[in-house]
Amino acid sequence: MPETDNWRADRIGTALRGENPTVVRRLKRGFAVMGDPQFLPGYCVLLADDPQITRLSDMPRAERLEYLADLDCLAEAVEIACRRLDPAFRRVNIEILGNRDAFLHAHVWPRYDWEPPELVGRPVWHYPQERWSDAGSTLGPQHDRLREEIARALDSLAAGPQAATALAT
């Protein structure tokens, strides 16, 4: 990650300018980015490619469906990558909230069997606050392999079903 976090103040603008270090891939209607906290390794966010879009319903239906198709693709890529790297991978949870950040974005959370029993069946927002800012799980070079696997899966999914099937096996 760069020395400054100025990109955090304008995540979409910096993604559009190629300056957001969390971007994994540009998709049709958004940017697949690695999430800042990685206490659940593989956490990604799909940023809409227009900072003026604040909710899904702001998009014309055709664009909305393209955004949701991008979300589906990102979720599948996270599943493929996380399953490949951690046999305790369970599933992916998808959320579009928008309560804090005033731009359209969707969360893709991998879930694992090794999570604490009292949290594994609950939304990730139940994790204690200290987990969200824990320096040991902040996105960094230790997540490069995971980022590469997600990018590879996204590329394969974009190439078509046969490539994606081959990658998943």
Stockholm file with secondary structure:
# STOCKHOLM 1.0

chainA/1-169         MPETDNWRADRIGTALRGENPTVVRRLKRGFAVMGDPQFLPGYCVLLADDPQITRLSDMPRAERLEYLADLDCLAEAVEIACRRLDPAFRRVNIEILGNRDAFLHAHVWPRYDWEPPELVGRPVWHYPQERWSDAGSTLGPQHDRLREEIARALDSLAAGPQAATALAT
#=GR chainA/1-169 SS CCSCCGGGGGHHHHHHTTCCTTEEEECSSEEEEECSBCSSTTCEEEEESCTTCCSGGGSCHHHHHHHHHHHHHHHHHHHHHHHHHCTTEEEEEEECCCSSSSSCEEEEEEEETTSCHHHHTSCGGGSCHHHHHCGGGBSSGGGHHHHHHHHHHHHHHHHCHHHHHHHHC
#=GC SS_cons         CCSCCGGGGGHHHHHHTTCCTTEEEECSSEEEEECSBCSSTTCEEEEESCTTCCSGGGSCHHHHHHHHHHHHHHHHHHHHHHHHHCTTEEEEEEECCCSSSSSCEEEEEEEETTSCHHHHTSCGGGSCHHHHHCGGGBSSGGGHHHHHHHHHHHHHHHHCHHHHHHHHC
//
